[in-house]
Amino acid sequence: MSGIVIASAAAAITTVATVVVAALPDAQALLSPLTEGGNEYAIATISVMASIPMLGIMAVLATSARE
């Protein structure tokens, strides 16, 4: 059951992130730390972006645990 919830939350987060990046005119500027070669902030940016889906899943689980 929790696997279904996690998969659904991950799919929803991915969909929302894709729509936001596609809708923002400055999406390239937001992703520039990843696309520029030799940027010293690339590792920090990748780690933060990788942690966002897990934070969303943890928020869903924390909300469901309260009820």
C-alpha positions in Angstrom: 0.0 0.0 0.0 2.7 2.5 0.9 4.5 1.6 -2.4 1.5 2.8 -4.3 1.3 6.0 -2.3 5.0 6.7 -2.9 4.8 5.9 -6.6 1.7 8.1 -7.0 3.4 11.0 -5.1 6.6 10.6 -7.2 4.5 10.7 -10.4 2.6 13.7 -9.3 5.8 15.6 -8.2 7.5 14.8 -11.5 4.5 15.9 -13.5 4.2 19.2 -11.6 7.9 19.9 -11.9 7.8 19.2 -15.7 4.9 21.6 -16.1 6.5 24.3 -14.0 9.8 24.1 -15.9 8.0 24.1 -19.3 5.8 27.0 -18.3 8.5 29.3 -16.9 10.2 31.5 -19.5 13.3 31.6 -17.3 13.6 27.8 -17.0 16.9 27.9 -18.8 18.3 30.3 -16.3 17.1 28.1 -13.4 18.8 25.1 -15.0 22.0 26.9 -16.0 24.1 25.5 -13.1 23.5 22.1 -14.5 24.1 22.9 -18.2 27.2 25.0 -17.8 30.4 23.1 -17.9 32.8 23.6 -15.0 30.4 25.3 -12.7 31.3 24.9 -9.0 27.7 24.9 -7.9 26.7 21.9 -10.1 27.0 19.2 -7.4 25.1 21.3 -4.9 22.4 22.0 -7.4 22.0 18.3 -8.4 21.9 17.2 -4.8 19.2 19.8 -3.9 17.1 18.9 -7.0 17.5 15.2 -6.2 16.2 15.7 -2.6 13.1 17.6 -3.6 11.0 14.5 -4.6 12.0 12.7 -1.3 10.9 15.8 0.7 7.6 15.7 -1.1 7.1 12.0 -0.3 8.1 12.6 3.3 5.6 15.4 3.6 2.8 13.2 2.2 3.7 10.4 4.7 3.9 12.9 7.6 0.5 14.3 6.7 -1.1 10.9 6.5 0.5 9.8 9.8 -1.2 12.7 11.6 -4.7 11.6 10.6 
